[in-house]
């Protein structure tokens, strides 16, 4: 069992000798295509957990877009996830058994100009080969002109393989990520 | 080369009851950072029942659209707002000498980017409820100030409340 304890500096207390534990690894600013991949993350052996922070929008002439997450290129039913969903009129839930996806969490080309969806996705114990991986996500879209949702999601991979690649894509679209989209990968030591 | 980040940029610990808390001059204070994270523990000095709104705005201008869901011990609910000049976030009052603060966290993405509106993930919790949601500030201007004040004109944010602003590079 692993717990992430992220010590955040308190200005009233002298910084402990533990040192930095949260590092920026890389940022991808999507310039074309509706898919980005962080590859070879299994080489990030200095870190215990990974986190992705993103700001994203799609170009397709539609309103709400869906972010999909696929690990190690696996497209089979090797995932299960449960989500709490908040929308303007209701709270709900959803389960998925294929790659995780979150409906209407990024705006597309026909939604409010200059509006982007955002998200924080965490991959705990990503290099472990003795346990299934747990991914936690907090995603949100507040563009008008379509459904606006936020998702709180827990996802489990049905394999103990270490995570070697993380693919984030816009589900079922022929469009691209819009200019201004970026995905940043962070490593957390443990 | 990995870059250590998630840095404390500014902090406010109230030594006395205070009407407003402001983080200003962010163009300088947060230069070089991409996202901001504001972490708060706060309570109002009001004596009304339950909760009071802690209002947040950016640059004292613009409008907000928000979607939130709340959970308490018995039910869930959803809320939406559009065109608000401030965002409401509920904190516990000092009714019946309540000393329990509320926890609030705001993840402010791309705060200084001028090619997009600013979208924020927020959460606030107390002993009786949990609110999660997303809101958007409909300005492409960089955020240069974050302002918080309690909605009631005769109430303050109580002494001991804390506000910490962190920066994350990208």
Interface residues (C-beta under 8 A of the other chain):
Chain A: X6 X8 X9 X10 X11 X12 X20 X22 X23 X24 X25 X27 X46 X53 X55 X57 X84 X86 X87 X88 X89 X90 X91 X112 X114 X115 X116 X117 X118 X119 X120 X138 X140 X141 X142 X143 X144 X148 X149 X150 X152 X179 X180 X182 X184 X186 X187
Chain B: X2 X3 X4 X5 X6 X7 X8 X11 X13 X34 X35 X39 X65 X66 X67 X68 X69 X71 X76 X77 X78 X80 X82 X107 X109 X110 X113 X115 X116 X117 X119 X120 X121 X132 X133 X134 X135 X136 X138 X140 X164 X166 X168 X169 X170
